Amino acid sequence: MNTHTFTKTAALTLAAAAAFGTAAPAMAANTCKNVQLEVINDTGAKINLVDIDYWDPAKGRDGGWRSEPIPNETINDGDNWRETRNLEKVNKRSTKIRVEYRIKGRFGGWSVKKYKKNSGSFTCDARDTVSVTLD
């Protein structure tokens, strides 16, 4: 390898590294971070919160749901559940939250059926608070 070829290769490698090195922080800055998720139980009874999902408009061809796994939690009527999460890949686009929960079954356990409720659409930004009222 002569000096001219080596210099050209080194310059291209440095340019590529600089391009990738500056792109990553810009994407990270747009991520929907530290979003306060809130579920308000106004159903009139205890519920069992089983999953929280959010809509990613860039997932697949037409968008899709991404899960924010949570441990199953019992929420008494009139109580709230809150947790801070990062909603990856949303990047200040329109999204919504979906809450999945169960109600008390006939024989004392939780229902087999999962009930779902969506928040309204919102443009996700860092430190937003998103509430879903179950009624």
C-alpha positions as CSV (number, residue, x, y, z in Angstrom):
1,M,0.0,0.0,0.0
2,N,1.5,3.3,-1.0
3,T,1.4,6.5,1.1
4,H,-1.3,8.1,-1.1
5,T,-3.7,5.1,-0.8
6,F,-3.0,4.8,3.0
7,T,-3.8,8.5,3.5
8,K,-7.0,8.3,1.4
9,T,-8.2,5.2,3.4
10,A,-7.4,6.8,6.7
11,A,-9.3,10.0,5.7
12,L,-12.3,8.0,4.7
13,T,-12.2,5.9,7.9
14,L,-12.0,9.1,10.0
15,A,-14.9,10.7,8.1
16,A,-17.1,7.7,8.6
17,A,-16.3,7.4,12.3
18,A,-17.1,11.1,12.7
19,A,-20.4,10.8,10.9
20,F,-21.5,7.8,13.0
21,G,-20.1,9.3,16.2
22,T,-22.2,12.5,15.8
23,A,-25.4,10.7,14.7
24,A,-25.9,8.6,17.8
25,P,-26.1,11.4,20.3
26,A,-28.6,13.3,18.1
27,M,-30.9,10.3,18.0
28,A,-30.5,9.8,21.8
29,A,-31.5,13.4,22.4
30,N,-34.8,12.8,20.6
31,T,-35.8,9.7,22.6
32,C,-38.9,10.0,24.7
33,K,-37.1,9.7,28.1
34,N,-38.3,9.8,31.7
35,V,-42.0,9.7,30.8
36,Q,-44.3,9.4,33.9
37,L,-47.0,6.8,33.1
38,E,-50.0,7.0,35.3
39,V,-53.0,4.6,35.6
40,I,-56.0,5.9,37.5
41,N,-58.5,3.2,38.7
42,D,-62.0,4.6,38.7
43,T,-63.7,1.3,37.9
44,G,-65.4,0.9,41.2
45,A,-63.4,-2.2,42.1
46,K,-59.9,-3.6,42.5
47,I,-58.1,-4.3,39.2
48,N,-54.9,-6.3,38.3
49,L,-52.7,-4.2,36.1
50,V,-50.9,-6.7,33.7
51,D,-49.2,-4.7,30.9
52,I,-48.4,-1.3,29.5
53,D,-47.8,-0.8,25.8
54,Y,-47.0,2.2,23.7
55,W,-47.5,2.8,20.0
56,D,-44.4,3.1,17.8
57,P,-45.4,4.6,14.5
58,A,-42.1,3.5,12.9
59,K,-42.4,-0.2,13.9
60,G,-43.0,-2.3,10.8
61,R,-44.8,-0.9,7.8
62,D,-47.8,0.5,9.5
63,G,-46.5,1.0,13.1
64,G,-47.1,-1.3,16.0
65,W,-47.2,-1.8,19.8
66,R,-44.1,-2.1,22.0
67,S,-44.4,-3.5,25.4
68,E,-43.2,-1.9,28.6
69,P,-43.3,-5.0,30.8
70,I,-44.4,-4.5,34.4
71,P,-45.0,-6.9,37.3
72,N,-48.7,-7.6,37.8
73,E,-50.0,-5.1,40.3
74,T,-53.2,-4.8,42.2
75,I,-54.7,-1.3,42.2
76,N,-57.6,-0.5,44.6
77,D,-60.5,1.6,43.4
78,G,-59.6,5.3,43.5
79,D,-55.9,4.6,43.7
80,N,-53.2,5.5,41.1
81,W,-50.2,3.5,39.7
82,R,-47.2,5.6,38.5
83,E,-43.9,4.7,37.0
84,T,-41.3,6.5,35.0
85,R,-40.2,4.8,31.7
86,N,-38.2,5.5,28.5
87,L,-40.3,5.0,25.4
88,E,-37.6,4.0,23.0
89,K,-37.8,4.7,19.2
90,V,-40.7,7.1,19.5
91,N,-38.4,10.2,19.0
92,K,-41.0,13.0,19.4
93,R,-43.6,11.5,17.2
94,S,-47.3,10.9,17.9
95,T,-47.9,7.9,20.2
96,K,-50.4,6.6,22.7
97,I,-50.3,4.3,25.7
98,R,-52.4,1.1,26.1
99,V,-53.2,-0.3,29.5
100,E,-54.1,-4.0,29.9
101,Y,-55.8,-5.1,33.1
102,R,-58.0,-7.8,34.6
103,I,-61.1,-7.4,36.9
104,K,-62.2,-9.8,39.7
105,G,-63.7,-13.0,38.3
106,R,-66.8,-14.9,39.5
107,F,-64.9,-17.3,41.7
108,G,-62.6,-14.8,43.5
109,G,-59.6,-14.9,41.1
110,W,-58.8,-12.5,38.3
111,S,-60.7,-12.6,35.0
112,V,-59.3,-14.6,32.1
113,K,-60.2,-11.8,29.8
114,K,-57.8,-8.8,29.6
115,Y,-59.5,-5.4,29.3
116,K,-57.7,-2.6,27.4
117,K,-57.9,1.1,27.5
118,N,-55.8,3.6,25.4
119,S,-54.7,7.1,26.2
120,G,-55.3,9.8,23.7
121,S,-52.6,10.5,21.1
122,F,-49.8,12.8,22.2
123,T,-46.4,13.9,20.8
124,C,-43.9,12.3,23.1
125,D,-41.2,14.5,24.7
126,A,-38.9,14.0,27.6
127,R,-40.5,14.2,31.1
128,D,-44.1,14.1,29.8
129,T,-46.8,12.7,32.1
130,V,-49.4,10.5,30.4
131,S,-52.5,9.4,32.3
132,V,-55.1,6.7,31.5
133,T,-58.2,6.6,33.6
134,L,-59.9,3.3,33.8
135,D,-63.7,3.7,34.4
